[in-house]
Amino acid sequence: MVVGLRHFARSVGCLLIAGGIGTEAELEMLGTLEIRLARGFLLGRPRPVADQVGDGRELRPGA
């Protein structure tokens, strides 16, 4: 399934992000499959959006 998604993403020119990466084995498999973007507990615990993008003002319409 992941190989199919990777092929589709490449054929339409978009990025594929793997989610839920929790183990080294999962991360290694992504490397084998040439998936370059990932997120999950292994790579960092979730944080509030405001911590990621500043104070969050740019997320509110009309701000």
PyMOL Python script that loads the backbone (N, CA, C, O; Angstrom):
from pymol import cmd

cmd.read_pdbstr("""\
ATOM      1  N   MET A   1       0.819  -1.189   0.000  1.00  0.00           N
ATOM      2  CA  MET A   1       0.000   0.000   0.000  1.00  0.00           C
ATOM      3  C   MET A   1       0.871   1.264   0.000  1.00  0.00           C
ATOM      4  O   MET A   1       0.613   2.209  -0.746  1.00  0.00           O
ATOM      5  N   VAL A   2       1.902   1.263   0.847  1.00  0.00           N
ATOM      6  CA  VAL A   2       2.776   2.435   0.929  1.00  0.00           C
ATOM      7  C   VAL A   2       3.498   2.660  -0.397  1.00  0.00           C
ATOM      8  O   VAL A   2       3.656   3.800  -0.833  1.00  0.00           O
ATOM      9  N   VAL A   3       3.932   1.585  -1.032  1.00  0.00           N
ATOM     10  CA  VAL A   3       4.605   1.710  -2.326  1.00  0.00           C
ATOM     11  C   VAL A   3       3.649   2.315  -3.352  1.00  0.00           C
ATOM     12  O   VAL A   3       4.057   3.146  -4.164  1.00  0.00           O
ATOM     13  N   GLY A   4       2.388   1.907  -3.322  1.00  0.00           N
ATOM     14  CA  GLY A   4       1.394   2.476  -4.227  1.00  0.00           C
ATOM     15  C   GLY A   4       1.168   3.951  -3.968  1.00  0.00           C
ATOM     16  O   GLY A   4       1.084   4.744  -4.906  1.00  0.00           O
ATOM     17  N   LEU A   5       1.070   4.327  -2.691  1.00  0.00           N
ATOM     18  CA  LEU A   5       0.913   5.740  -2.349  1.00  0.00           C
ATOM     19  C   LEU A   5       2.135   6.551  -2.767  1.00  0.00           C
ATOM     20  O   LEU A   5       2.010   7.672  -3.260  1.00  0.00           O
ATOM     21  N   ARG A   6       3.326   5.969  -2.565  1.00  0.00           N
ATOM     22  CA  ARG A   6       4.557   6.649  -2.975  1.00  0.00           C
ATOM     23  C   ARG A   6       4.553   6.881  -4.486  1.00  0.00           C
ATOM     24  O   ARG A   6       4.896   7.967  -4.953  1.00  0.00           O
ATOM     25  N   HIS A   7       4.165   5.860  -5.244  1.00  0.00           N
ATOM     26  CA  HIS A   7       4.106   5.987  -6.708  1.00  0.00           C
ATOM     27  C   HIS A   7       3.115   7.072  -7.124  1.00  0.00           C
ATOM     28  O   HIS A   7       3.414   7.905  -7.981  1.00  0.00           O
ATOM     29  N   PHE A   8       1.933   7.053  -6.510  1.00  0.00           N
ATOM     30  CA  PHE A   8       0.923   8.064  -6.827  1.00  0.00           C
ATOM     31  C   PHE A   8       1.443   9.467  -6.517  1.00  0.00           C
ATOM     32  O   PHE A   8       1.318  10.372  -7.343  1.00  0.00           O
ATOM     33  N   ALA A   9       2.027   9.651  -5.327  1.00  0.00           N
ATOM     34  CA  ALA A   9       2.539  10.962  -4.933  1.00  0.00           C
ATOM     35  C   ALA A   9       3.583  11.467  -5.927  1.00  0.00           C
ATOM     36  O   ALA A   9       3.577  12.637  -6.312  1.00  0.00           O
ATOM     37  N   ARG A  10       4.466  10.583  -6.330  1.00  0.00           N
ATOM     38  CA  ARG A  10       5.496  10.986  -7.297  1.00  0.00           C
ATOM     39  C   ARG A  10       4.886  11.325  -8.649  1.00  0.00           C
ATOM     40  O   ARG A  10       5.312  12.278  -9.303  1.00  0.00           O
ATOM     41  N   SER A  11       3.893  10.552  -9.072  1.00  0.00           N
ATOM     42  CA  SER A  11       3.317  10.772 -10.398  1.00  0.00           C
ATOM     43  C   SER A  11       2.531  12.077 -10.487  1.00  0.00           C
ATOM     44  O   SER A  11       2.436  12.666 -11.564  1.00  0.00           O
ATOM     45  N   VAL A  12       1.967  12.534  -9.372  1.00  0.00           N
ATOM     46  CA  VAL A  12       1.221  13.793  -9.396  1.00  0.00           C
ATOM     47  C   VAL A  12       2.017  14.963  -8.833  1.00  0.00           C
ATOM     48  O   VAL A  12       1.518  16.087  -8.785  1.00  0.00           O
ATOM     49  N   GLY A  13       3.258  14.707  -8.405  1.00  0.00           N
ATOM     50  CA  GLY A  13       4.128  15.786  -7.941  1.00  0.00           C
ATOM     51  C   GLY A  13       3.818  16.308  -6.552  1.00  0.00           C
ATOM     52  O   GLY A  13       3.999  17.496  -6.284  1.00  0.00           O
ATOM     53  N   CYS A  14       3.351  15.436  -5.659  1.00  0.00           N
ATOM     54  CA  CYS A  14       3.104  15.893  -4.296  1.00  0.00           C
ATOM     55  C   CYS A  14       4.000  15.144  -3.313  1.00  0.00           C
ATOM     56  O   CYS A  14       4.666  14.173  -3.672  1.00  0.00           O
ATOM     57  N   LEU A  15       4.004  15.608  -2.081  1.00  0.00           N
ATOM     58  CA  LEU A  15       4.828  15.001  -1.040  1.00  0.00           C
ATOM     59  C   LEU A  15       4.009  13.997  -0.243  1.00  0.00           C
ATOM     60  O   LEU A  15       2.816  14.199  -0.013  1.00  0.00           O
ATOM     61  N   LEU A  16       4.649  12.925   0.172  1.00  0.00           N
ATOM     62  CA  LEU A  16       4.019  11.905   0.997  1.00  0.00           C
ATOM     63  C   LEU A  16       4.658  11.965   2.378  1.00  0.00           C
ATOM     64  O   LEU A  16       5.882  11.927   2.505  1.00  0.00           O
ATOM     65  N   ILE A  17       3.826  12.057   3.409  1.00  0.00           N
ATOM     66  CA  ILE A  17       4.311  12.111   4.782  1.00  0.00           C
ATOM     67  C   ILE A  17       3.781  10.891   5.522  1.00  0.00           C
ATOM     68  O   ILE A  17       2.570  10.685   5.606  1.00  0.00           O
ATOM     69  N   ALA A  18       4.689  10.086   6.057  1.00  0.00           N
ATOM     70  CA  ALA A  18       4.299   8.923   6.849  1.00  0.00           C
ATOM     71  C   ALA A  18       3.997   9.372   8.266  1.00  0.00           C
ATOM     72  O   ALA A  18       4.751  10.154   8.846  1.00  0.00           O
ATOM     73  N   GLY A  19       2.908   8.885   8.823  1.00  0.00           N
ATOM     74  CA  GLY A  19       2.522   9.263  10.178  1.00  0.00           C
ATOM     75  C   GLY A  19       2.523   8.073  11.119  1.00  0.00           C
ATOM     76  O   GLY A  19       2.455   6.920  10.692  1.00  0.00           O
ATOM     77  N   GLY A  20       2.600   8.370  12.394  1.00  0.00           N
ATOM     78  CA  GLY A  20       2.521   7.332  13.407  1.00  0.00           C
ATOM     79  C   GLY A  20       3.789   6.524  13.578  1.00  0.00           C
ATOM     80  O   GLY A  20       3.729   5.366  13.991  1.00  0.00           O
ATOM     81  N   ILE A  21       4.939   7.109  13.268  1.00  0.00           N
ATOM     82  CA  ILE A  21       6.207   6.391  13.376  1.00  0.00           C
ATOM     83  C   ILE A  21       6.591   6.317  14.854  1.00  0.00           C
ATOM     84  O   ILE A  21       6.833   7.337  15.499  1.00  0.00           O
ATOM     85  N   GLY A  22       6.641   5.089  15.376  1.00  0.00           N
ATOM     86  CA  GLY A  22       6.902   4.907  16.796  1.00  0.00           C
ATOM     87  C   GLY A  22       8.102   4.043  17.112  1.00  0.00           C
ATOM     88  O   GLY A  22       8.527   3.978  18.266  1.00  0.00           O
ATOM     89  N   THR A  23       8.667   3.368  16.098  1.00  0.00           N
ATOM     90  CA  THR A  23       9.806   2.488  16.349  1.00  0.00           C
ATOM     91  C   THR A  23      10.909   2.722  15.335  1.00  0.00           C
ATOM     92  O   THR A  23      10.672   3.239  14.243  1.00  0.00           O
ATOM     93  N   GLU A  24      12.116   2.334  15.712  1.00  0.00           N
ATOM     94  CA  GLU A  24      13.255   2.429  14.785  1.00  0.00           C
ATOM     95  C   GLU A  24      13.022   1.568  13.549  1.00  0.00           C
ATOM     96  O   GLU A  24      13.407   1.949  12.444  1.00  0.00           O
ATOM     97  N   ALA A  25      12.394   0.409  13.730  1.00  0.00           N
ATOM     98  CA  ALA A  25      12.128  -0.487  12.600  1.00  0.00           C
ATOM     99  C   ALA A  25      11.215   0.182  11.568  1.00  0.00           C
ATOM    100  O   ALA A  25      11.427   0.046  10.363  1.00  0.00           O
ATOM    101  N   GLU A  26      10.206   0.899  12.046  1.00  0.00           N
ATOM    102  CA  GLU A  26       9.314   1.622  11.132  1.00  0.00           C
ATOM    103  C   GLU A  26      10.078   2.702  10.379  1.00  0.00           C
ATOM    104  O   GLU A  26       9.888   2.882   9.176  1.00  0.00           O
ATOM    105  N   LEU A  27      10.931   3.410  11.082  1.00  0.00           N
ATOM    106  CA  LEU A  27      11.730   4.458  10.451  1.00  0.00           C
ATOM    107  C   LEU A  27      12.679   3.880   9.416  1.00  0.00           C
ATOM    108  O   LEU A  27      12.836   4.447   8.334  1.00  0.00           O
ATOM    109  N   GLU A  28      13.311   2.767   9.734  1.00  0.00           N
ATOM    110  CA  GLU A  28      14.206   2.107   8.779  1.00  0.00           C
ATOM    111  C   GLU A  28      13.447   1.660   7.528  1.00  0.00           C
ATOM    112  O   GLU A  28      13.949   1.797   6.412  1.00  0.00           O
ATOM    113  N   MET A  29      12.244   1.131   7.714  1.00  0.00           N
ATOM    114  CA  MET A  29      11.445   0.697   6.568  1.00  0.00           C
ATOM    115  C   MET A  29      11.118   1.867   5.656  1.00  0.00           C
ATOM    116  O   MET A  29      11.116   1.718   4.434  1.00  0.00           O
ATOM    117  N   LEU A  30      10.844   3.024   6.231  1.00  0.00           N
ATOM    118  CA  LEU A  30      10.581   4.209   5.407  1.00  0.00           C
ATOM    119  C   LEU A  30      11.785   4.554   4.545  1.00  0.00           C
ATOM    120  O   LEU A  30      11.640   4.923   3.380  1.00  0.00           O
ATOM    121  N   GLY A  31      12.978   4.431   5.128  1.00  0.00           N
ATOM    122  CA  GLY A  31      14.190   4.676   4.347  1.00  0.00           C
ATOM    123  C   GLY A  31      14.317   3.695   3.194  1.00  0.00           C
ATOM    124  O   GLY A  31      14.691   4.071   2.083  1.00  0.00           O
ATOM    125  N   THR A  32      14.002   2.435   3.468  1.00  0.00           N
ATOM    126  CA  THR A  32      14.051   1.409   2.429  1.00  0.00           C
ATOM    127  C   THR A  32      13.055   1.724   1.308  1.00  0.00           C
ATOM    128  O   THR A  32      13.334   1.489   0.133  1.00  0.00           O
ATOM    129  N   LEU A  33      11.909   2.250   1.683  1.00  0.00           N
ATOM    130  CA  LEU A  33      10.869   2.576   0.707  1.00  0.00           C
ATOM    131  C   LEU A  33      11.040   3.963   0.082  1.00  0.00           C
ATOM    132  O   LEU A  33      10.220   4.387  -0.732  1.00  0.00           O
ATOM    133  N   GLU A  34      12.101   4.659   0.463  1.00  0.00           N
ATOM    134  CA  GLU A  34      12.408   6.003  -0.037  1.00  0.00           C
ATOM    135  C   GLU A  34      11.326   7.021   0.306  1.00  0.00           C
ATOM    136  O   GLU A  34      11.037   7.918  -0.486  1.00  0.00           O
ATOM    137  N   ILE A  35      10.729   6.879   1.490  1.00  0.00           N
ATOM    138  CA  ILE A  35       9.795   7.872   2.019  1.00  0.00           C
ATOM    139  C   ILE A  35      10.641   8.826   2.852  1.00  0.00           C
ATOM    140  O   ILE A  35      11.273   8.401   3.819  1.00  0.00           O
ATOM    141  N   ARG A  36      10.662  10.091   2.499  1.00  0.00           N
ATOM    142  CA  ARG A  36      11.593  11.039   3.109  1.00  0.00           C
ATOM    143  C   ARG A  36      10.998  11.920   4.199  1.00  0.00           C
ATOM    144  O   ARG A  36      11.749  12.577   4.919  1.00  0.00           O
ATOM    145  N   LEU A  37       9.682  11.955   4.344  1.00  0.00           N
ATOM    146  CA  LEU A  37       9.046  12.798   5.357  1.00  0.00           C
ATOM    147  C   LEU A  37       8.225  11.925   6.290  1.00  0.00           C
ATOM    148  O   LEU A  37       7.497  11.040   5.842  1.00  0.00           O
ATOM    149  N   ALA A  38       8.344  12.177   7.602  1.00  0.00           N
ATOM    150  CA  ALA A  38       7.619  11.364   8.570  1.00  0.00           C
ATOM    151  C   ALA A  38       7.354  12.151   9.841  1.00  0.00           C
ATOM    152  O   ALA A  38       7.992  13.168  10.116  1.00  0.00           O
ATOM    153  N   ARG A  39       6.383  11.646  10.613  1.00  0.00           N
ATOM    154  CA  ARG A  39       6.082  12.221  11.912  1.00  0.00           C
ATOM    155  C   ARG A  39       5.665  11.080  12.827  1.00  0.00           C
ATOM    156  O   ARG A  39       5.271  10.012  12.358  1.00  0.00           O
ATOM    157  N   GLY A  40       5.753  11.306  14.117  1.00  0.00           N
ATOM    158  CA  GLY A  40       5.366  10.285  15.077  1.00  0.00           C
ATOM    159  C   GLY A  40       6.113  10.455  16.387  1.00  0.00           C
ATOM    160  O   GLY A  40       7.018  11.283  16.492  1.00  0.00           O
ATOM    161  N   PHE A  41       5.731   9.664  17.390  1.00  0.00           N
ATOM    162  CA  PHE A  41       6.322   9.788  18.724  1.00  0.00           C
ATOM    163  C   PHE A  41       7.828   9.549  18.714  1.00  0.00           C
ATOM    164  O   PHE A  41       8.550  10.172  19.492  1.00  0.00           O
ATOM    165  N   LEU A  42       8.319   8.659  17.849  1.00  0.00           N
ATOM    166  CA  LEU A  42       9.757   8.414  17.780  1.00  0.00           C
ATOM    167  C   LEU A  42      10.514   9.680  17.388  1.00  0.00           C
ATOM    168  O   LEU A  42      11.637   9.902  17.841  1.00  0.00           O
ATOM    169  N   LEU A  43       9.907  10.497  16.558  1.00  0.00           N
ATOM    170  CA  LEU A  43      10.570  11.684  16.028  1.00  0.00           C
ATOM    171  C   LEU A  43      10.300  12.935  16.838  1.00  0.00           C
ATOM    172  O   LEU A  43      10.928  13.968  16.604  1.00  0.00           O
ATOM    173  N   GLY A  44       9.401  12.867  17.764  1.00  0.00           N
ATOM    174  CA  GLY A  44       9.092  14.019  18.609  1.00  0.00           C
ATOM    175  C   GLY A  44       7.652  13.972  19.069  1.00  0.00           C
ATOM    176  O   GLY A  44       6.750  13.664  18.291  1.00  0.00           O
ATOM    177  N   ARG A  45       7.443  14.276  20.324  1.00  0.00           N
ATOM    178  CA  ARG A  45       6.083  14.279  20.868  1.00  0.00           C
ATOM    179  C   ARG A  45       5.284  15.421  20.263  1.00  0.00           C
ATOM    180  O   ARG A  45       5.852  16.453  19.906  1.00  0.00           O
ATOM    181  N   PRO A  46       3.975  15.246  20.144  1.00  0.00           N
ATOM    182  CA  PRO A  46       3.129  16.335  19.635  1.00  0.00           C
ATOM    183  C   PRO A  46       3.263  17.582  20.509  1.00  0.00           C
ATOM    184  O   PRO A  46       3.416  17.491  21.727  1.00  0.00           O
ATOM    185  N   ARG A  47       3.202  18.729  19.871  1.00  0.00           N
ATOM    186  CA  ARG A  47       3.268  20.010  20.579  1.00  0.00           C
ATOM    187  C   ARG A  47       2.115  20.880  20.121  1.00  0.00           C
ATOM    188  O   ARG A  47       1.574  20.659  19.038  1.00  0.00           O
ATOM    189  N   PRO A  48       1.729  21.859  20.912  1.00  0.00           N
ATOM    190  CA  PRO A  48       0.682  22.783  20.472  1.00  0.00           C
ATOM    191  C   PRO A  48       1.086  23.482  19.165  1.00  0.00           C
ATOM    192  O   PRO A  48       2.261  23.764  18.932  1.00  0.00           O
ATOM    193  N   VAL A  49       0.101  23.749  18.340  1.00  0.00           N
ATOM    194  CA  VAL A  49       0.363  24.405  17.062  1.00  0.00           C
ATOM    195  C   VAL A  49       1.101  25.720  17.269  1.00  0.00           C
ATOM    196  O   VAL A  49       2.015  26.038  16.508  1.00  0.00           O
ATOM    197  N   ALA A  50       0.723  26.485  18.282  1.00  0.00           N
ATOM    198  CA  ALA A  50       1.361  27.779  18.523  1.00  0.00           C
ATOM    199  C   ALA A  50       2.862  27.625  18.738  1.00  0.00           C
ATOM    200  O   ALA A  50       3.629  28.521  18.382  1.00  0.00           O
ATOM    201  N   ASP A  51       3.296  26.501  19.315  1.00  0.00           N
ATOM    202  CA  ASP A  51       4.733  26.263  19.494  1.00  0.00           C
ATOM    203  C   ASP A  51       5.431  26.039  18.161  1.00  0.00           C
ATOM    204  O   ASP A  51       6.627  26.296  18.027  1.00  0.00           O
ATOM    205  N   GLN A  52       4.686  25.561  17.184  1.00  0.00           N
ATOM    206  CA  GLN A  52       5.255  25.238  15.876  1.00  0.00           C
ATOM    207  C   GLN A  52       5.341  26.457  14.962  1.00  0.00           C
ATOM    208  O   GLN A  52       6.291  26.588  14.190  1.00  0.00           O
ATOM    209  N   VAL A  53       4.351  27.351  15.045  1.00  0.00           N
ATOM    210  CA  VAL A  53       4.252  28.442  14.071  1.00  0.00           C
ATOM    211  C   VAL A  53       4.289  29.826  14.712  1.00  0.00           C
ATOM    212  O   VAL A  53       3.834  30.795  14.104  1.00  0.00           O
ATOM    213  N   GLY A  54       4.805  29.932  15.889  1.00  0.00           N
ATOM    214  CA  GLY A  54       4.847  31.226  16.550  1.00  0.00           C
ATOM    215  C   GLY A  54       3.703  31.330  17.538  1.00  0.00           C
ATOM    216  O   GLY A  54       3.468  30.404  18.315  1.00  0.00           O
ATOM    217  N   ASP A  55       2.988  32.447  17.518  1.00  0.00           N
ATOM    218  CA  ASP A  55       1.919  32.637  18.508  1.00  0.00           C
ATOM    219  C   ASP A  55       0.561  32.156  18.012  1.00  0.00           C
ATOM    220  O   ASP A  55      -0.430  32.295  18.729  1.00  0.00           O
ATOM    221  N   GLY A  56       0.485  31.600  16.822  1.00  0.00           N
ATOM    222  CA  GLY A  56      -0.763  31.050  16.315  1.00  0.00           C
ATOM    223  C   GLY A  56      -1.666  32.043  15.617  1.00  0.00           C
ATOM    224  O   GLY A  56      -2.698  31.651  15.072  1.00  0.00           O
ATOM    225  N   ARG A  57      -1.312  33.314  15.618  1.00  0.00           N
ATOM    226  CA  ARG A  57      -2.188  34.318  14.995  1.00  0.00           C
ATOM    227  C   ARG A  57      -2.448  34.022  13.529  1.00  0.00           C
ATOM    228  O   ARG A  57      -3.554  34.258  13.044  1.00  0.00           O
ATOM    229  N   GLU A  58      -1.448  33.507  12.807  1.00  0.00           N
ATOM    230  CA  GLU A  58      -1.612  33.261  11.380  1.00  0.00           C
ATOM    231  C   GLU A  58      -2.578  32.117  11.084  1.00  0.00           C
ATOM    232  O   GLU A  58      -2.917  31.878   9.924  1.00  0.00           O
ATOM    233  N   LEU A  59      -3.027  31.404  12.128  1.00  0.00           N
ATOM    234  CA  LEU A  59      -3.961  30.296  11.934  1.00  0.00           C
ATOM    235  C   LEU A  59      -5.427  30.754  12.002  1.00  0.00           C
ATOM    236  O   LEU A  59      -6.322  30.024  11.575  1.00  0.00           O
ATOM    237  N   ARG A  60      -5.672  31.945  12.533  1.00  0.00           N
ATOM    238  CA  ARG A  60      -7.045  32.440  12.682  1.00  0.00           C
ATOM    239  C   ARG A  60      -7.418  33.280  11.467  1.00  0.00           C
ATOM    240  O   ARG A  60      -6.690  34.205  11.111  1.00  0.00           O
ATOM    241  N   PRO A  61      -8.531  32.973  10.834  1.00  0.00           N
ATOM    242  CA  PRO A  61      -8.970  33.797   9.698  1.00  0.00           C
ATOM    243  C   PRO A  61      -9.168  35.243  10.127  1.00  0.00           C
ATOM    244  O   PRO A  61      -9.727  35.514  11.190  1.00  0.00           O
ATOM    245  N   GLY A  62      -8.719  36.143   9.317  1.00  0.00           N
ATOM    246  CA  GLY A  62      -8.902  37.564   9.571  1.00  0.00           C
ATOM    247  C   GLY A  62      -7.944  38.158  10.590  1.00  0.00           C
ATOM    248  O   GLY A  62      -8.065  39.335  10.930  1.00  0.00           O
ATOM    249  N   ALA A  63      -7.000  37.375  11.082  1.00  0.00           N
ATOM    250  CA  ALA A  63      -6.064  37.901  12.081  1.00  0.00           C
ATOM    251  C   ALA A  63      -4.946  38.668  11.422  1.00  0.00           C
ATOM    252  O   ALA A  63      -4.063  39.183  12.107  1.00  0.00           O
TER     253      ALA A  63
END
""", "prot")
cmd.dss("prot")
cmd.show_as("cartoon", "prot")
cmd.util.cbc("prot")
cmd.orient("prot")
